[in-house]
């Protein structure tokens, strides 16, 4: 037994030693042999983010600094003040409201229980350091951060990225902090064995009562590798073992039968119905399924059955996914119907060749394709999608901001498309009234439409839209400055859309009592209403709305000058099932 354990330890060390450099090993050995004590430079470097490199969403406009992720670069703008400030970084959504909407896609099966991330932001710093601390200055509704990662790649290097490696410095579950006050979030981080000047924050705002706001990120570290990290004994992990016959042949001896023959039976699995084994395996995550496939021929057959891969979410594995990974999965995904590649493939991890090969082999049955924040996408990729996915019904291209405007012409070939997300893309639409008119004529069964920050939609286009699309349940007209209540467009909308459940009129200062009263009279199914920023709505009309819409769950009256905190408290007491939001600044 001692010999076996020694051999096991030797194999692990040999496997682990592959990750170290020859020069590093020689330096360590010489230092130990000579008895010298090599002390690293221990001066701690403190730096704020130099540049915002990438992010999944933000509340603000691409042409503004208000509530945008770009506010995270540099020194704090607001901290230690608390409250709702335009100079902070704010993500697009919060709470569970968006998950409850009709437009929310169903979750993917096999998503790991420990994967909580909904949004992310990547920050570049001036100098690569070995991190000793990361501090995030949160100024409003803290608690959204669920993971902090460091990258080995220098984003400011002129050399193309090679062997990009991500390490988790800290991770946790979504939290609901009891106060909305500002705080400095500085969790205990893991020490890593490479310097970094690229951090990634991942967030989950589902438990928060309002938008979380971030002001700055501080990276503390030293430029020389700490002595502890240099000489720390490697931790033995069974996942580090190679499965090559060279290393495992000798270890397997004691587990053979006495007659020298290896066991070939599958135990009780041979007696279970095929369908029952398939049901058991359906509860495994993708990595566990791939590991189990290596255990025996019977389970390999089950784990590679295409019926196990009708839904596939690779988003949780964005840091490791490559062309090789897709190639390995390709033969198993011939019946694939729903695929989530969001966040994957960046920094040349996926190529056109790898993506095209996978789509040509697995796209025939595809009905849903999530490609949010996939910066490897090119016009050629969209052309491949249009050619290989004839039955595609849902396509998410949100934050694919590096696609040129001409690339979107290929989407017109997807004739069965029912859901299309183009948030933060470079698609060029000169006249939204024309779009509204075409939707009214050709999409009369439309249920959900998000026109957030459409700059040139007028009352004429809106009137055509609501007259033709009377099945609408969700309509987002937030930050559409050309719509004016004085034209009667919002009252006409309320009378035309009796099924309306979600209606956002964020930052439209012309919304008045007459508009709210029409909603109360004609939209009894209303659940979510956002009238942030209006100065013309009174407490009386809100009370009438709350009385007439018993299903109402969310009402945002932030920055409504006639609705003070006293009114909010009074209405919350009368209607306790409604979350009435009123942001503040200190």
C-alpha positions as CSV (number, residue, x, y, z in Angstrom):
1,X,0.0,0.0,0.0
2,X,2.9,2.4,0.8
3,X,4.4,1.7,-2.6
4,X,1.1,2.4,-4.3
5,X,0.7,5.7,-2.4
6,X,4.2,6.8,-3.2
7,X,3.6,6.0,-6.9
8,X,0.4,8.0,-6.8
9,X,2.1,11.0,-5.3
10,X,4.9,10.8,-7.9
11,X,2.4,10.8,-10.8
12,X,0.7,13.8,-9.3
13,X,3.9,15.8,-8.9
14,X,5.0,14.9,-12.4
15,X,1.7,16.1,-13.8
16,X,1.8,19.3,-11.7
17,X,5.4,20.0,-12.7
18,X,4.3,20.4,-16.3
19,X,2.7,23.8,-15.5
20,X,5.9,25.3,-14.1
21,X,8.6,26.8,-16.2
22,X,12.1,25.3,-16.4
23,X,13.7,28.6,-15.4
24,X,11.5,28.9,-12.4
25,X,12.4,25.4,-11.2
26,X,16.1,26.0,-11.6
27,X,16.0,29.3,-9.8
28,X,14.1,27.7,-6.9
29,X,16.6,24.8,-6.7
30,X,19.7,27.0,-6.8
31,X,18.2,29.2,-4.0
32,X,17.6,26.3,-1.8
33,X,21.0,24.6,-2.5
34,X,23.0,27.7,-1.8
35,X,21.1,28.4,1.4
36,X,20.3,31.9,0.1
37,X,17.1,33.7,1.1
38,X,15.7,35.4,-1.9
39,X,13.4,38.2,-0.8
40,X,10.9,39.5,-3.4
41,X,10.1,43.2,-3.7
42,X,7.3,43.5,-1.1
43,X,6.2,47.1,-1.8
44,X,2.4,46.9,-2.4
45,X,1.1,48.6,-5.6
46,X,-2.3,50.2,-5.3
47,X,-4.1,51.0,-8.6
48,X,-7.5,51.9,-9.9
49,X,-8.8,50.5,-13.2
50,X,-7.1,52.1,-16.2
51,X,-9.8,51.0,-18.8
52,X,-13.1,49.2,-19.0
53,X,-12.4,46.4,-21.6
54,X,-15.7,44.6,-21.9
55,X,-19.1,44.2,-20.2
56,X,-22.4,42.4,-20.7
57,X,-24.9,45.3,-20.2
58,X,-25.4,48.7,-18.7
59,X,-28.3,50.9,-17.9
60,X,-26.9,53.9,-19.7
61,X,-26.6,54.9,-23.4
62,X,-23.6,54.2,-25.6
63,X,-23.3,57.9,-26.3
64,X,-23.4,59.0,-22.6
65,X,-21.5,58.5,-19.4
66,X,-24.6,58.4,-17.2
67,X,-25.1,55.0,-15.5
68,X,-22.5,53.4,-17.9
69,X,-19.8,50.8,-17.1
70,X,-17.2,53.3,-18.3
71,X,-17.6,55.1,-15.0
72,X,-15.7,52.3,-13.3
73,X,-12.4,53.5,-14.9
74,X,-10.3,55.7,-12.7
75,X,-10.7,57.1,-9.1
76,X,-14.1,57.1,-7.3
77,X,-16.7,59.7,-8.4
78,X,-19.1,59.2,-5.6
79,X,-17.8,57.0,-2.8
80,X,-18.2,57.2,0.2
81,X,-21.6,58.9,-0.6
82,X,-24.6,56.6,-0.9
83,X,-27.5,56.7,-3.2
84,X,-28.6,56.8,-6.9
85,X,-25.9,58.7,-8.8
86,X,-25.5,59.0,-12.6
87,X,-21.7,58.9,-12.3
88,X,-21.7,55.2,-11.3
89,X,-21.7,51.9,-13.2
90,X,-25.2,50.3,-13.3
91,X,-26.2,47.0,-15.0
92,X,-29.4,46.7,-17.1
93,X,-31.5,44.7,-14.7
94,X,-32.1,43.7,-11.1
95,X,-34.4,41.5,-9.0
96,X,-36.5,38.7,-10.4
97,X,-38.8,40.9,-12.4
98,X,-37.1,40.1,-15.8
99,X,-37.3,36.4,-15.1
100,X,-41.0,36.6,-14.6
101,X,-41.7,38.3,-18.0
102,X,-43.3,36.5,-20.9
103,X,-40.2,37.2,-23.0
104,X,-37.8,35.5,-20.5
105,X,-36.4,32.3,-22.1
106,X,-36.7,29.1,-19.9
107,X,-33.5,28.1,-18.1
108,X,-31.1,25.6,-19.6
109,X,-30.9,22.2,-18.2
110,X,-27.6,21.0,-16.7
111,X,-26.6,24.5,-15.5
112,X,-24.2,23.9,-12.6
113,X,-25.7,24.9,-9.2
114,X,-22.7,27.0,-8.4
115,X,-23.0,29.1,-11.5
116,X,-24.8,32.3,-10.5
117,X,-23.4,34.9,-12.8
118,X,-25.8,37.1,-14.8
119,X,-23.6,40.0,-15.9
120,X,-19.9,40.8,-16.0
121,X,-17.4,43.5,-16.5
122,X,-13.7,43.2,-17.4
123,X,-11.2,45.9,-16.2
124,X,-7.6,46.5,-17.3
125,X,-5.0,48.0,-14.9
126,X,-1.7,49.7,-15.7
127,X,0.8,47.2,-14.1
128,X,0.6,43.4,-13.8
129,X,0.9,42.4,-10.1
130,X,0.4,39.3,-7.9
131,X,-2.9,40.3,-6.3
132,X,-3.0,40.7,-2.5
133,X,-6.5,42.3,-2.4
134,X,-9.3,43.5,-4.6
135,X,-11.6,46.3,-3.3
136,X,-14.9,47.2,-5.0
137,X,-16.6,50.5,-4.0
138,X,-20.3,49.8,-4.0
139,X,-22.4,53.0,-3.5
140,X,-26.0,51.7,-3.8
141,X,-27.7,48.4,-3.0
142,X,-24.5,46.3,-2.6
143,X,-24.2,42.6,-2.6
144,X,-24.4,41.7,-6.3
145,X,-20.8,40.5,-6.9
146,X,-20.6,36.7,-6.9
147,X,-17.2,36.1,-8.5
148,X,-13.9,37.9,-9.1
149,X,-11.4,36.4,-11.6
150,X,-7.9,37.3,-12.8
151,X,-6.4,36.7,-16.2
152,X,-2.9,35.8,-17.3
153,X,-3.2,37.9,-20.5
154,X,-2.0,41.5,-20.5
155,X,-4.8,43.4,-22.4
156,X,-2.4,46.2,-23.3
157,X,0.2,43.9,-24.9
158,X,0.8,44.2,-28.6
159,X,1.3,40.4,-28.9
160,X,-1.7,38.2,-29.7
161,X,-3.1,36.3,-26.7
162,X,-1.7,32.8,-26.2
163,X,-2.5,30.3,-23.5
164,X,-5.0,32.6,-21.8
165,X,-5.7,31.4,-18.3
166,X,-8.3,32.6,-15.9
167,X,-8.2,32.0,-12.1
168,X,-11.0,32.5,-9.6
169,X,-9.8,34.9,-6.9
170,X,-13.1,34.7,-4.9
171,X,-16.6,33.4,-5.4
172,X,-19.8,33.4,-3.4
173,X,-23.5,33.0,-3.6
174,X,-25.9,35.9,-4.4
175,X,-26.6,37.9,-1.3
176,X,-29.1,40.4,-0.1
177,X,-27.4,43.1,2.0
178,X,-29.9,44.5,4.5
179,X,-28.9,48.1,3.8
180,X,-28.6,50.1,0.6
181,X,-25.7,52.2,2.0
182,X,-22.3,52.4,0.4
183,X,-19.6,49.9,1.3
184,X,-16.1,48.8,0.4
185,X,-16.3,45.1,-0.6
186,X,-12.9,43.4,-0.1
187,X,-13.2,39.6,0.2
188,X,-10.3,37.3,1.1
189,X,-8.8,36.3,-2.3
190,X,-6.9,33.3,-3.4
191,X,-3.2,33.8,-4.2
192,X,-2.2,33.0,-7.8
193,X,1.1,32.1,-9.4
194,X,1.0,34.6,-12.2
195,X,0.9,38.4,-12.3
196,X,-2.3,40.0,-13.7
197,X,-3.6,43.4,-14.7
198,X,-7.0,42.1,-16.0
199,X,-9.8,41.5,-13.6
200,X,-13.3,40.3,-14.2
201,X,-16.2,40.9,-11.9
202,X,-19.3,38.8,-12.3
203,X,-22.6,39.8,-10.7
204,X,-26.0,38.4,-9.8
205,X,-28.6,41.1,-8.9
206,X,-31.6,38.8,-8.5
207,X,-31.9,39.2,-4.8
208,X,-31.5,43.0,-4.8
209,X,-34.4,45.4,-4.2
210,X,-33.0,47.9,-6.8
211,X,-30.2,48.5,-9.2
212,X,-26.7,48.0,-7.7
213,X,-24.2,50.8,-8.4
214,X,-20.4,50.5,-8.5
215,X,-18.1,53.4,-8.3
216,X,-14.5,52.1,-8.6
217,X,-12.3,49.0,-8.3
218,X,-8.9,48.9,-6.6
219,X,-6.3,46.2,-7.3
220,X,-3.6,45.8,-4.7
221,X,-0.6,43.6,-5.3
222,X,3.2,43.1,-5.5
223,X,5.3,43.0,-8.7
224,X,7.4,40.1,-7.6
225,X,6.0,36.6,-6.9
226,X,5.5,36.2,-3.1
227,X,7.8,33.6,-1.4
228,X,4.7,31.7,-0.1
229,X,3.4,31.1,-3.6
230,X,6.9,30.2,-5.0
231,X,7.6,27.5,-2.6
232,X,4.2,26.3,-1.6
233,X,3.8,22.5,-1.9
234,X,1.3,21.7,-4.7
235,X,-2.1,20.4,-3.6
236,X,-2.8,17.0,-5.0
237,X,-6.0,16.9,-7.0
238,X,-7.4,13.8,-8.6
239,X,-8.4,15.9,-11.6
240,X,-4.7,16.6,-12.3
241,X,-4.1,12.9,-13.1
242,X,-3.5,12.0,-16.7
243,X,-5.6,9.1,-18.0
244,X,-2.7,7.9,-20.2
245,X,-1.9,4.2,-20.0
246,X,1.7,5.1,-19.3
247,X,0.9,6.5,-15.9
248,X,-2.0,4.4,-14.8
249,X,-1.0,0.9,-16.0
250,X,1.0,0.0,-12.9
251,X,-1.5,1.5,-10.4
252,X,-4.3,-0.7,-11.7
253,X,-2.7,-4.0,-10.7
254,X,-4.1,-4.4,-7.2
255,X,-7.7,-3.9,-8.5
256,X,-7.6,-6.9,-10.9
257,X,-9.2,-10.2,-10.1
258,X,-7.0,-13.0,-8.7
259,X,-6.9,-14.9,-12.0
260,X,-5.1,-11.9,-13.6
261,X,-8.1,-10.9,-15.7
262,X,-9.6,-7.4,-15.4
263,X,-13.2,-6.9,-14.5
264,X,-15.4,-6.3,-17.6
265,X,-18.9,-6.4,-16.1
266,X,-21.0,-3.3,-15.5
267,X,-22.4,-4.4,-12.2
268,X,-26.1,-3.7,-11.6
269,X,-26.2,-1.1,-14.5
270,X,-26.6,-4.1,-16.9
271,X,-29.9,-4.8,-15.3
272,X,-31.4,-1.3,-15.4
273,X,-33.6,-0.2,-18.2
274,X,-31.9,2.0,-20.8
275,X,-34.5,4.8,-20.2
276,X,-33.9,4.8,-16.4
277,X,-30.1,5.2,-16.8
278,X,-30.8,8.0,-19.2
279,X,-33.0,9.7,-16.7
280,X,-30.3,9.4,-13.9
281,X,-27.7,10.8,-16.2
282,X,-29.9,13.8,-17.2
283,X,-29.2,15.2,-13.7
284,X,-25.5,15.4,-14.2
285,X,-23.6,18.6,-15.2
286,X,-21.7,18.5,-18.5
287,X,-18.2,17.9,-17.0
288,X,-19.6,15.1,-14.8
289,X,-21.2,13.5,-17.9
290,X,-17.9,13.7,-19.8
291,X,-16.0,12.1,-16.8
292,X,-18.5,9.4,-16.4
293,X,-18.2,8.5,-20.1
294,X,-14.6,7.3,-19.3
295,X,-15.6,4.8,-16.6
296,X,-16.9,1.9,-18.7
297,X,-18.3,1.1,-22.2
298,X,-21.9,0.9,-21.1
299,X,-21.9,4.3,-19.4
300,X,-19.8,5.7,-22.3
301,X,-22.7,4.7,-24.6
302,X,-25.2,6.4,-22.4
303,X,-23.2,9.5,-21.8
304,X,-22.7,10.0,-25.6
305,X,-26.3,9.5,-26.5
306,X,-27.5,12.5,-28.5
307,X,-30.7,12.6,-26.4
308,X,-28.6,13.8,-23.5
309,X,-27.6,16.9,-25.5
310,X,-30.9,18.3,-26.8
311,X,-30.1,21.3,-24.6
312,X,-26.5,22.5,-24.0
313,X,-25.4,25.6,-22.1
314,X,-21.7,26.2,-22.4
315,X,-21.8,29.7,-20.8
316,X,-20.7,28.5,-17.4
317,X,-17.5,27.2,-19.1
318,X,-16.7,30.3,-21.1
319,X,-13.1,30.5,-19.7
320,X,-12.2,27.0,-20.9
321,X,-14.2,26.6,-24.1
322,X,-12.2,26.3,-27.4
323,X,-12.4,24.9,-30.9
324,X,-11.2,21.6,-29.4
325,X,-14.0,21.5,-26.9
326,X,-16.6,22.0,-29.6
327,X,-15.0,19.4,-31.7
328,X,-15.2,16.9,-28.9
329,X,-18.9,17.6,-28.3
330,X,-19.8,17.7,-32.0
331,X,-20.7,14.0,-32.5
332,X,-22.9,14.0,-29.4
333,X,-25.0,17.1,-30.4
334,X,-26.7,15.9,-33.6
335,X,-30.1,16.4,-32.0
336,X,-29.3,19.7,-30.4
337,X,-32.3,22.1,-30.1
338,X,-31.2,24.8,-27.6
339,X,-27.6,26.0,-27.4
340,X,-26.1,28.7,-25.2
341,X,-22.7,30.0,-26.2
342,X,-23.0,33.3,-24.4
343,X,-19.7,34.9,-23.2
344,X,-17.6,32.2,-24.9
345,X,-14.9,32.4,-27.5
346,X,-13.3,35.7,-26.8
347,X,-9.6,36.4,-27.2
348,X,-9.4,34.0,-30.1
349,X,-10.5,31.0,-28.0
350,X,-13.1,30.2,-30.8
351,X,-12.5,30.7,-34.5
352,X,-14.7,30.8,-37.5
353,X,-13.5,27.4,-38.6
354,X,-14.4,25.8,-35.2
355,X,-17.7,27.5,-34.9
356,X,-18.7,26.7,-38.5
357,X,-17.8,23.1,-38.2
358,X,-19.9,22.7,-35.1
359,X,-22.9,24.5,-36.6
360,X,-22.8,22.5,-39.8
361,X,-22.9,19.3,-37.8
362,X,-25.4,20.3,-35.1
363,X,-27.5,23.2,-36.4
364,X,-30.2,21.4,-38.3
365,X,-32.6,20.9,-35.3
366,X,-31.6,24.1,-33.5
367,X,-34.5,26.3,-32.4
368,X,-32.7,28.5,-29.8
369,X,-29.2,30.1,-30.0
370,X,-27.9,32.3,-27.3
371,X,-24.8,34.3,-28.4
372,X,-24.6,37.2,-26.0
373,X,-21.2,38.9,-25.7
374,X,-19.6,36.6,-28.3
375,X,-17.0,38.9,-29.7
376,X,-15.6,36.2,-32.0
377,X,-18.7,36.5,-34.2
378,X,-18.2,37.9,-37.7
379,X,-20.5,38.4,-40.7
380,X,-19.3,35.0,-41.9
381,X,-20.6,33.4,-38.6
382,X,-24.0,34.9,-39.1
383,X,-24.0,33.6,-42.7
384,X,-23.2,30.1,-41.4
385,X,-26.1,30.4,-38.9
386,X,-28.5,31.4,-41.6
387,X,-27.4,28.5,-43.8
388,X,-27.3,25.7,-41.2
389,X,-30.2,26.6,-38.8
390,X,-33.3,26.6,-41.0
391,X,-35.7,26.1,-38.0
392,X,-34.1,28.7,-35.7
393,X,-36.8,30.6,-33.7
394,X,-34.8,32.4,-31.1
395,X,-31.5,34.3,-31.6
396,X,-29.8,36.4,-29.0
397,X,-27.0,38.7,-30.2
398,X,-27.0,41.2,-27.3
399,X,-23.7,43.0,-26.8
400,X,-22.1,41.5,-29.9
401,X,-20.9,45.0,-30.5
402,X,-18.2,44.1,-33.0
403,X,-20.5,42.9,-35.8
404,X,-20.5,45.4,-38.7
405,X,-24.0,46.7,-39.7
406,X,-24.0,44.7,-43.0
407,X,-23.7,41.4,-41.0
408,X,-27.4,41.7,-39.9
409,X,-28.7,41.3,-43.4
410,X,-28.2,37.5,-43.0
411,X,-30.9,37.4,-40.2
412,X,-33.6,38.0,-42.9
413,X,-33.0,34.5,-44.1
414,X,-34.2,33.0,-40.8
415,X,-37.9,33.0,-41.7
416,X,-39.1,31.2,-38.6
417,X,-37.6,33.6,-36.1
418,X,-39.8,34.5,-33.2
419,X,-37.4,36.1,-30.7
420,X,-34.5,38.4,-31.7
421,X,-32.3,40.3,-29.3
422,X,-30.1,43.1,-30.8
423,X,-29.3,45.0,-27.6
424,X,-26.0,46.9,-27.8
425,X,-25.3,45.9,-31.4
426,X,-24.3,48.2,-34.3
427,X,-27.4,47.5,-36.4
428,X,-28.4,50.7,-38.2
429,X,-32.0,51.7,-38.1
430,X,-32.7,55.1,-39.6
431,X,-36.4,55.3,-39.0
432,X,-38.1,53.4,-36.1
433,X,-41.5,54.5,-37.3
434,X,-40.9,52.3,-40.4
435,X,-40.0,49.4,-38.2
436,X,-43.1,49.9,-36.1
437,X,-45.3,50.1,-39.2
438,X,-43.8,46.8,-40.6
439,X,-44.3,45.1,-37.2
440,X,-47.9,46.2,-37.1
441,X,-48.5,44.8,-40.6
442,X,-46.6,41.5,-40.4
443,X,-46.4,40.6,-36.7
444,X,-49.9,40.8,-35.4
445,X,-49.3,38.1,-32.8
446,X,-46.3,39.9,-31.3
447,X,-46.2,39.5,-27.5
448,X,-43.1,41.4,-26.4
449,X,-41.2,44.4,-27.8
450,X,-38.2,46.2,-26.3
451,X,-37.6,49.6,-27.8
452,X,-35.4,50.9,-24.9
453,X,-33.5,54.1,-25.9
454,X,-35.0,54.3,-29.5
455,X,-34.2,57.9,-30.3
456,X,-36.6,58.6,-33.2
457,X,-39.8,56.7,-32.6
458,X,-42.7,59.1,-32.8
459,X,-46.3,59.1,-31.8
460,X,-47.3,58.2,-35.4
461,X,-45.1,55.0,-35.3
462,X,-46.4,54.1,-31.9
463,X,-50.0,54.5,-32.9
464,X,-49.5,52.2,-35.9
465,X,-47.7,49.7,-33.7
466,X,-50.4,49.3,-31.0
467,X,-53.2,49.3,-33.5
468,X,-51.7,46.4,-35.4
469,X,-50.1,44.4,-32.5
470,X,-53.0,44.2,-30.0
471,X,-51.6,40.9,-28.5
472,X,-48.7,42.8,-26.9
473,X,-48.0,41.9,-23.3
474,X,-44.7,43.6,-22.8
475,X,-43.6,47.0,-24.2
476,X,-40.5,48.9,-23.1
477,X,-40.4,52.6,-24.2
478,X,-37.9,53.7,-21.7
479,X,-35.7,56.6,-22.6
480,X,-37.6,57.3,-25.9
481,X,-37.4,61.1,-25.8
482,X,-39.4,61.8,-29.0
483,X,-42.7,60.4,-27.5
484,X,-44.9,63.1,-26.0
485,X,-47.9,62.6,-23.8
486,X,-49.6,65.7,-25.2
487,X,-50.2,63.8,-28.5
488,X,-52.4,61.3,-26.7
489,X,-50.2,58.4,-27.8
490,X,-50.0,56.8,-24.3
491,X,-53.7,57.0,-23.7
492,X,-54.3,55.4,-27.2
493,X,-51.8,52.7,-26.3
494,X,-53.6,51.9,-23.0
495,X,-57.0,51.5,-24.8
496,X,-55.4,49.3,-27.6
497,X,-53.5,46.9,-25.4
498,X,-55.8,45.2,-22.9
499,X,-53.4,42.3,-22.3
500,X,-50.5,44.6,-21.3
501,X,-48.5,43.1,-18.3
502,X,-45.2,45.0,-18.5
503,X,-45.0,48.7,-19.5
504,X,-41.9,50.9,-19.1
505,X,-42.0,54.6,-19.7
506,X,-38.7,55.3,-18.0
507,X,-37.4,58.9,-18.0
508,X,-40.4,60.2,-20.1
509,X,-41.1,63.5,-18.2
510,X,-44.3,64.1,-20.1
511,X,-46.3,61.1,-18.6
512,X,-49.2,62.6,-16.7
513,X,-52.2,61.6,-14.6
514,X,-54.4,61.0,-17.6
515,X,-52.0,58.4,-18.9
516,X,-51.9,56.5,-15.6
517,X,-55.7,56.6,-15.3
518,X,-56.1,55.1,-18.8
519,X,-53.8,52.3,-17.8
520,X,-55.9,51.8,-14.7
521,X,-59.1,51.7,-16.7
522,X,-58.0,49.4,-19.6
523,X,-55.0,47.2,-18.4
524,X,-56.2,45.1,-15.5
525,X,-53.5,42.5,-16.1
526,X,-50.7,45.1,-15.6
527,X,-47.8,43.6,-13.4
528,X,-44.8,45.9,-14.0
529,X,-44.9,49.7,-14.5
530,X,-41.9,52.1,-14.6
531,X,-42.6,55.8,-14.8
532,X,-39.3,56.9,-13.3
533,X,-38.6,60.6,-13.8
534,X,-42.1,62.1,-14.5
535,X,-43.1,65.3,-12.8
536,X,-46.8,65.2,-13.7
537,X,-48.1,62.1,-11.9
538,X,-49.9,62.6,-8.5
539,X,-50.5,60.3,-5.6
540,X,-54.2,60.2,-6.4
541,X,-53.8,58.7,-9.9
542,X,-51.3,56.1,-8.5
543,X,-53.8,55.0,-5.9
544,X,-56.4,54.6,-8.5
545,X,-54.0,52.5,-10.6
546,X,-53.1,50.3,-7.6
547,X,-56.8,49.7,-6.9
548,X,-57.6,48.8,-10.5
549,X,-54.7,46.5,-11.2
550,X,-54.7,43.8,-8.6
551,X,-51.9,41.9,-10.2
552,X,-49.4,44.7,-10.0
553,X,-46.1,43.6,-8.6
554,X,-43.6,46.4,-9.4
555,X,-44.1,50.2,-9.6
556,X,-41.1,52.4,-10.0
557,X,-41.7,56.1,-9.2
558,X,-38.1,57.1,-8.6
559,X,-37.4,60.8,-9.3
560,X,-41.1,61.5,-9.6
561,X,-41.2,65.0,-8.1
562,X,-44.8,64.8,-6.8
563,X,-44.3,61.4,-5.1
564,X,-42.2,61.8,-2.0
565,X,-41.1,59.1,0.5
566,X,-44.2,59.7,2.7
567,X,-46.5,58.9,-0.2
568,X,-44.5,55.8,-1.0
569,X,-44.8,54.6,2.6
570,X,-48.5,55.3,2.6
571,X,-49.2,53.4,-0.6
572,X,-46.9,50.5,0.4
573,X,-49.0,50.1,3.6
574,X,-52.2,50.0,1.6
575,X,-50.9,47.7,-1.1
576,X,-48.2,45.5,0.6
577,X,-48.0,43.1,-2.4
578,X,-46.6,45.8,-4.7
579,X,-42.9,46.6,-4.6
580,X,-43.0,50.4,-4.9
581,X,-39.5,51.7,-5.8
582,X,-38.2,55.2,-4.9
583,X,-34.5,55.7,-5.3
584,X,-32.6,58.4,-3.3
585,X,-29.3,60.3,-3.1
586,X,-27.5,61.3,0.1
